[in-house]
Amino acid sequence: MSEINNKYDKIYFEPSTIETIDRSVYEFIEKLKLYTDTNKGRIQVPVVWGTPERAFLSKRAKETRDTQGALIMPVISVKRSSLSKPVASPGIFIGNVPENPDEQGGAIPYMRIINQEKTANFARADAKRIFGDQNRPFANKKIVYKTVSAPMPVNVELMYQITIRTEFQQQMNELVLPFITTPGTVRAITLTHHKHRYEGFLDGQMQNQDNLENFSQEERKFESKINLKVIGYLIGLGKNGEKPFFAVRENAVEIKLPKERIITDPAEIEKYNL
């Protein structure tokens, strides 16, 4: 969010969408930078989205699968399993603030700064009218503020499933450990993307699977699933919204009425067809 001190400044506000929350989860796992030992040396384990778009999947498949199409392990995959809008929302935004009915919309002000240019114009005009010198300093009470407001955020709960697949038990031990120790003695984590921040809670119960008891020709594998609950919020209608993501308004500092001569002077009446 950049300041909007004059008309040349850029107003920046990134809306919070479902994709924004997805990216915050993906970036949290990527920032862990998990490494493990393989037959090719110590490598960083790739993180893939469980349900990518087909165009992206065709390009990423070359990195995550071998020439025969088998998945190259170790690998960490993430997917969103559910999304809900709870009635008794536990999020940080409580209640409901109706949106302004005009063409701009917006409900909650999140930034207010002084419009330096317009405030200075009022100050110079009053200084010239009172003192005859537009540059004379005095206590100017006509201050123009710019207020930026956004729609009311809607709290949502999302469930994600983090799946770790490895070939060896030692690799699994190395990759699971950071998900247990990173939050510390609690299960809460902070997820961020751009200027947005969400709350995440790692499930303490991890589901482990393997095929060690299967003595077939299948290559052995280890798999652990970690559930992540995210309490986030959504702002706006995305690309389907007719109104902008934010609204910019200025306050009124002076009310002017037309002079009486405009109403009573015959010349003025004829001029304005009154």
N, C-alpha and C positions, 0 to 999 in steps of 0.2 A: 504494500500500500504506500504510494508516494504522496507527499503533501501536494495540495492544490492551491498554492499561494497566488497564482495568477492564471490567466487563460491559456498560457502556453504549457503549464504543467500537465502531466499525464495522470489521469485518475485511474488507479489500478485496484481492482477488486476481483479476486478469483473465486467463483462460486464453488460451493461444496456439493459434489454430486456423488453418485454411487461409485463411479470410476475413481474419484479422488480418494475415497476410503480404500478401494482396492489397491491403489498405488501406494498408500501409506503402509499397508500390510506388507506388500511386496518389497518396498524399500527398507522396511525394518529388518527383514530377513537378509536382504543383500548386504546391509551395513554391518551385519555380524561377521561377514567375511570368514566363513567357515572353511577350514582346510583339513585335509586328511591324507594319509599315506596310501598310495596305490602302486601297482606294478610299473607305473610310469614316473614314480617319484611323488613328492608332496604337491598336491594341486588344490586349487580352490574349487569347492563343490558348486556346480551351477544351480541356479534357482530358476525354475520354470513355472509359468502360470498353468494351472491344470486344464483350463478350457480357453486356450487362445483362439484368436480369429484364424480362419483357414489360411489366409494369405501369410500371416506371420508364422503359422505352424509349419508351412512348407519350407520356410527359410531356416527356422530354428531346429527342424528335424535333423538337419545335417550335423548339428553340433551335439544333439542329445541321443542320436541313434547311430548304430554302426551300418555297414554296407548291407547287412541282412535284415535291417529293420528292428533289431533288438535294442532295448533301452540300455544306454551306457550308464553304469553305476560306478560311483555313488551319485545320487541326484536328489534334490529337494523340490517337491512340487507343492503348489498352493492353489486352493480353489475355494470359492465362496459356496457354502452349502445351503444357507438360508438367509432371509431378510424379513424383518417384521417391524411393525410400528406399534409398540406397546401402548396400552391405554394409560396406565400409571407409569409415565415415562421417568426413568432414573437419570436422565441427561441433565446437563447444566442449564438448559433453557426450560423454564417451567411456566405454564399458563399459555395464553394466546394473545397476541397483539395483532388486531386486524390490519390489513394492508390499506394504505391510502387509496381512495377511489379514483384518483386522477390518472393521467396517462403515464406518470413516472412510477407510481407505486412506492414501495419502500415502507417499512414499519418501524424498525429499530435504528436510531441514530448511533453511529459508531465513530464518527469523526466530525469535529467542528473546529474550523480555523478562521482567522480573520482575512477577509478579502482586502489586501493592502491597497490595491489600486483604487477601488471604489471608496474605501474609507478615507484615503488621502484626498480624493476629489471633494468629498463633503467638507473635510477640514479646511481645505484651501478656499472653498466658496464661502464658508462662514467667516473665516479670518478676513477675507477681503471685504465682506459686507459689514462686519463689525468694526474692524480696525483700519481698513483701507490697505492692508498689506497681506497678501495671500500666504506669505512665508512666515508670518508671525506665529510662534507657537502658543497654544492655549489648550485648555482641557476640552477636547472634542468628545462629545457623548454620542455622536452618530457613527456607530461602529457597525459595519456590514459583516455578517458571519456567513460562511459557507458551511452548510450541514449536509453530510453524506449519510444516507440511511439505506439499510438493506432489508429484504423480506424477513419475516419471522422464521428462524431455523426450526426445522421439524426433527425431533429426536427419533432415531432408529436403532435397532439392534441387529447386528450381522454376525453370522457364525462362519468361521473359516476352518478348513482342515489342512494342516501342514503334514505332508507325508515325506518321510525320509527313507530312501531305499539304498541299501549297501550290499556288498558281497561278503563282507567280513564283520565279525562281531566287534573287533577293535574299532573299525570305522564308525559303526553305529554308536559305540560308547563316546567317541570323540564328538560326534555331531549332535547327540542328544544333550550332552552336558551343558552347552551354553544356554539352551532353552530353560534349563532348571536354575542355573546360577545367575543369569543376566538380570532378572528382576530382583534378585536378592532373596530375602526370606518371605516376600510377598509374591502374589501372582499378577499384580498390576503392572502394565507397561504403558509407555506413551508412544503414540503413533502420530507422525507428522507428515504433511505434504504441502508444499508452498507455505502459506500462512495459517493453515488449519491444523488443529490438534485434536486427537481423539483418544479415548481411553480403551485399552485392551486388557483382557484377563485370560491368562493361559490356564488351561485345565491341568490340574495336578495329576490326573490319571492318564497315563499314556498307554495306547493300545499297541502291543508288540505281536508281530507275526513272523513266522519263518517256515521254511520247507525242509528243515533238517531231518524230520522223520520220514520224508519221502525219499526213497533210495532209487528213484528213477533217473533217467538221463538228464533231467532238468537241472540247469545250473542253480546252485544254492543261492538264496537271497535272504536278507533281513529287512524288515519293514516296521517302522514305528509311525503312529499317527498321533498328532497333537492337535487338540481342538482349541481354537482361539475365539473368544467372544469379544466383539467390538461394539462399544456404545458410541455412535457417531451422530451426525446431524446433516441434514440436507437443506440447501438454500436455493430457492427459485425452481423454475420448471425446465432448466436446461435450454436446449435449442428449440423446444416447443413453446417457450414463453414469449408472449407478445410484448411484455414490458422489459426494460433493462434490468440487469442484475442489481443495480443500485440506483438511487435517486439523489440528485444534487439540488438543494434549495437554498435561497438567500432570504434573510429576514428583511422586513420593511423598517426603515429608520425615520422616514418622514412621509407625512400625508399632505398633499397639496390639493387645494380646491381652486377652481377658476375664479377670477375676479368678478365682482358684481357688474362691472361695466360690460362684460360680455353678454350678460343677460338683459341689461337695461338700455344699452347704447343701440339706437336704431341701425347704425351702420354695421355694428357687429351682428345684429339679428339678421340683417339682409345678407351679410357675408357668409354666415353659417347656416342660412335657411332655417332659422329658428321660428 
